[in-house]
Amino acid sequence: MILDGQDSAAIEAAAQALRRGELIGLPTETVYGLGADACSDAAVAKVFALKGRPADHPLIVHVADVAGVDDFAGAVPGFARALMQRFWPGPLTLILPRKLDVGAMVAGGQDSIGLRCPSHPVAQALLRAAQALGVHGVAAPSANKFGRVSPTTAHHVRDEFGDALLVLDGGACAVGIESTIIDCTRGAPVLLRPGQITWDQVLSTCGPTVSGQAALAQPAPRASGTLESHYAPNAQVRLMETDQLQVALDLLGKQADTLSLAVYARTPVRLPSPRVLLRRMPIQADAAAHQLFAVLRELDAKGLKLIWIEMPPASTDWAGVRDRLVRAAA
């Protein structure tokens, strides 16, 4: 059931559902999430079951503001506070030391926990309404079956889980890929997953003293969306550099008429047949991120068997898109 996220009655209904231990779909600026009361083990267990997600793979907890961090984390380092001040609300998740008396299940049994303050106005309204009912954090992994393409519209969530799930419609997600994840448990920031907020922005915020420290000696905690294979459509994805893509298309020749193939490319390419579907990837990284999952879902809906994708540039602004494509093709 899709409800208008601009309707205060819909926000209240969703908050009440969370308080009762039910699951909901909610928009954020990154992707739509499958929300549950982060402090209810029974509700969190429903998330793992509905997604088909391993119980030791932690969920990110969404809080209404910086003050909400203190409900879940202790001994928060100064550089993490600096990152919150600059980027929250926004598409940045911080892995922090977990208070041992809260959130064990949502953290996948780890002594750390991932926290984020989303900027989407519907998410903000929901978090504050839920907080007033005693729900102090909402666990909200992407609202899709585990390992599949993340949803960026309310209708994507309905397609994934059916009409029984209450979904707040907040429009298409502005960012379109999941948040940047920074591990803050090892004395210096460590990038676990790239996103719209770049590593360069993180380092400039933390300062040279902290960012210059070596923090990779210890094993990283498990974190959302960091498995080798993830964000994968049903079609087989193959990534190619620009020149490789054109060579591969030229070699297809008449075989293209027997293939169910789509091409997603930034640069102009010659297609061997009108039966090969072409989708243009935007030139700008933010625009490409915004449409990436929607395009993969669209191509999957056409029943295609193969998706050939031109690898984006290796610059830091494209790191999030490259990461999602590499995992989709794994």
PERASUL-V295172 format. One record per run of one state. SS is the DSSP state (hx for helix, st for strand, lp for the rest). FROM is the first residue (numbers start at 1). TO is the last residue. If there is no record, write none. Layout:
# PERASUL-V295172
SS;FROM;TO / SS;FROM;TO
This chain:
# PERASUL-V295172
lp;1;1 / st;2;4 / lp;5;7 / hx;8;19 / lp;20;23 / st;24;26 / lp;27;32 / st;33;37 / lp;38;40 / hx;41;51 / lp;52;59 / st;60;62 / lp;63;65 / hx;66;71 / lp;72;72 / st;73;73 / lp;74;77 / hx;78;87 / lp;88;91 / st;92;98 / lp;99;111 / st;112;116 / lp;117;120 / hx;121;132 / lp;133;137 / st;138;142 / lp;143;147 / st;148;148 / lp;149;153 / hx;154;161 / lp;162;165 / st;166;169 / lp;170;179 / st;180;183 / lp;184;189 / st;190;193 / lp;194;198 / hx;199;206 / lp;207;207 / hx;208;211 / lp;212;231 / st;232;232 / lp;233;235 / st;236;240 / lp;241;241 / hx;242;258 / lp;259;260 / st;261;265 / lp;266;276 / st;277;280 / lp;281;284 / hx;285;301 / lp;302;305 / st;306;310 / lp;311;315 / hx;316;329 / lp;330;330
